[in-house]
């Protein structure tokens, strides 16, 4: 977020970066957001079963026989006391969101943004993720709009690369599957047991059979460049099958692979790779 208070713009106070956890100024905005998703305008509780399920998933102990209003009060009290629980509870709400929840997601996104949180709502609206450059976030969001396999795989890859329960190796796997779902039907639809390595191999063996919209005569060809990009993704270093040493990729590597996959998926959907 570019805005800074006047005192900081005039350099009377140092510029402040993004806030980790739930700083004091975000406790009320976030807990009131949780309340608003369960409490109607008349003070009644809606989606009580959903509330109790999410409380149980996050190991929030509710007293036997507690009322719906009491359950919500207990959840809010715990979230005020425990920043990690507050974020986990919100993350679970997003993952298992109810129908018609879209307006609430946008309100949460704004509260996190204006509060300078390091967290944002993920591009698919289904989790909390680490905040990234707005242009990259928009590209990720747009890449997940089509209702297809690639969108689902990219959403899961992004969640595992930037989410609170990050898993770089799993993020890498889902990024590969997203690219495979788009490129295999284009490059090798009839190949038995195709994978991304096979796609890269076909492009390498016959680059003259393909045309990429980004090509010029003064440097390496566009198809060769795409094949090199695929080699950066394939294979996941944690999934080597050829006997070479395995290693868990770093989170930074997984994030780079996810954004590379987003670009390649968009190219494939747009028809950027053509058979000559």
KAKASUL-V913145 format. One record per residue. PHI is phi in degrees with one decimal (* if undefined). PSI is psi in whole degrees, 0 to 359 (* if undefined). Layout:
PHI:PSI ; PHI:PSI
This chain:
*:131 ; -82.0:334 ; -67.0:141 ; -136.9:147 ; -56.9:157 ; -54.9:317 ; -61.5:329 ; -82.4:325 ; -62.9:327 ; -87.5:5 ; 65.8:26 ; -80.2:339 ; -130.1:149 ; -67.1:149 ; -64.3:142 ; -106.8:138 ; -85.0:191 ; -68.7:149 ; -95.1:129 ; -81.4:159 ; 60.7:217 ; -123.5:92 ; -65.2:161 ; -51.6:323 ; -74.1:350 ; -104.6:355 ; -60.8:309 ; -67.2:313 ; -57.6:321 ; -78.2:318 ; -70.7:327 ; -69.4:330 ; -66.2:316 ; -57.7:313 ; -58.6:317 ; -64.0:335 ; -80.1:346 ; -117.3:342 ; -110.8:128 ; -84.5:181 ; -66.8:346 ; -103.4:8 ; 88.3:358 ; -79.6:164 ; -103.2:130 ; -112.2:156 ; 55.1:44 ; -62.3:322 ; -64.3:319 ; -59.3:315 ; -57.5:312 ; -68.4:323 ; -63.0:315 ; -68.3:323 ; -60.1:315 ; -64.9:318 ; -61.1:330 ; -100.4:14 ; 59.9:36 ; -86.1:119 ; -81.4:124 ; -110.7:138 ; -65.4:141 ; -56.3:135 ; 79.2:5 ; -63.8:144 ; -72.8:167 ; -61.7:318 ; -65.1:321 ; -65.7:322 ; -62.5:316 ; -64.0:319 ; -61.7:319 ; -65.2:319 ; -62.3:313 ; -63.3:320 ; -61.4:315 ; -64.7:321 ; -67.7:327 ; -67.9:324 ; -80.5:334 ; -130.8:105 ; -62.7:319 ; -62.4:318 ; -63.0:319 ; -57.3:312 ; -68.3:320 ; -63.4:320 ; -63.8:316 ; -64.3:317 ; -59.3:318 ; -67.9:321 ; -58.6:319 ; -68.7:318 ; -64.4:321 ; -113.7:42 ; -65.7:152 ; -87.7:160 ; -57.8:143 ; 77.3:18 ; -88.9:359 ; -61.3:319 ; -64.5:324 ; -65.6:324 ; -62.7:316 ; -66.1:322 ; -63.0:319 ; -63.3:316 ; -57.2:317 ; -66.3:317 ; -63.1:319 ; -65.9:321 ; -66.6:307 ; -69.1:336 ; -83.6:0 ; 69.5:30 ; -72.3:147 ; -71.3:347 ; -99.8:152 ; -138.5:165 ; -78.2:134 ; -60.0:161 ; -56.1:330 ; -93.8:3 ; 73.7:9 ; -105.3:9 ; -172.7:167 ; -87.6:137 ; -136.1:162 ; -66.6:139 ; -69.0:138 ; -124.3:176 ; -53.3:135 ; -55.6:323 ; -65.8:318 ; -66.0:321 ; -64.4:319 ; -64.9:318 ; -61.5:318 ; -62.6:315 ; -58.8:313 ; -65.9:326 ; -69.6:341 ; -100.6:7 ; -76.5:319 ; -60.6:143 ; -87.7:81 ; -145.2:179 ; -63.2:320 ; -60.6:318 ; -61.6:315 ; -62.8:319 ; -69.5:321 ; -65.3:321 ; -61.5:316 ; -69.4:321 ; -62.3:316 ; -64.1:318 ; -61.7:319 ; -76.7:339 ; -86.1:327 ; -121.6:352 ; -77.5:176 ; -69.7:333 ; -107.4:62 ; -65.0:143 ; -145.8:89 ; -55.0:319 ; -65.5:317 ; -68.1:323 ; -58.8:317 ; -62.2:315 ; -59.5:314 ; -68.1:326 ; -62.8:317 ; -60.1:314 ; -64.0:325 ; -62.7:314 ; -66.7:319 ; -59.1:319 ; -63.2:335 ; -94.8:318 ; -86.0:328 ; -59.4:315 ; -62.9:337 ; -85.3:313 ; -91.8:314 ; -141.6:61 ; -64.7:337 ; -101.8:1 ; -72.0:137 ; -72.2:132 ; 48.8:57 ; -71.6:153 ; -147.9:180 ; -66.4:328 ; -61.7:321 ; -66.7:322 ; -61.0:311 ; -60.8:320 ; -64.2:318 ; -64.2:319 ; -66.0:322 ; -69.2:321 ; -73.9:335 ; -144.1:62 ; -63.2:333 ; -68.3:344 ; -82.3:355 ; -129.1:159 ; -136.1:129 ; -106.2:140 ; -60.0:332 ; -93.4:92 ; -143.8:151 ; -149.4:168 ; -92.6:1 ; -106.8:359 ; -148.6:188 ; -57.1:142 ; -65.3:160 ; -63.8:319 ; -64.7:318 ; -62.6:324 ; -66.2:317 ; -61.8:317 ; -61.3:321 ; -65.7:323 ; -63.6:320 ; -65.7:326 ; -67.3:333 ; -69.3:331 ; -88.8:323 ; -103.2:133 ; -93.9:170 ; -59.5:125 ; -61.4:346 ; -90.4:1 ; -129.0:24 ; -56.7:135 ; -111.8:358 ; -98.9:12 ; 90.7:351 ; -72.0:157 ; -59.5:138 ; -93.2:153 ; -153.8:149 ; -79.1:126 ; -66.7:154 ; -75.8:164 ; -65.1:323 ; -63.2:320 ; -63.0:314 ; -62.6:320 ; -62.9:319 ; -64.1:319 ; -64.4:320 ; -62.4:316 ; -69.8:326 ; -65.3:319 ; -63.1:320 ; -57.9:315 ; -62.9:314 ; -66.1:320 ; -60.5:316 ; -62.7:321 ; -61.0:313 ; -61.1:317 ; -64.8:325 ; -82.4:358 ; 76.1:28 ; -71.7:336 ; -105.4:120 ; -124.7:144 ; -77.9:132 ; -73.5:*
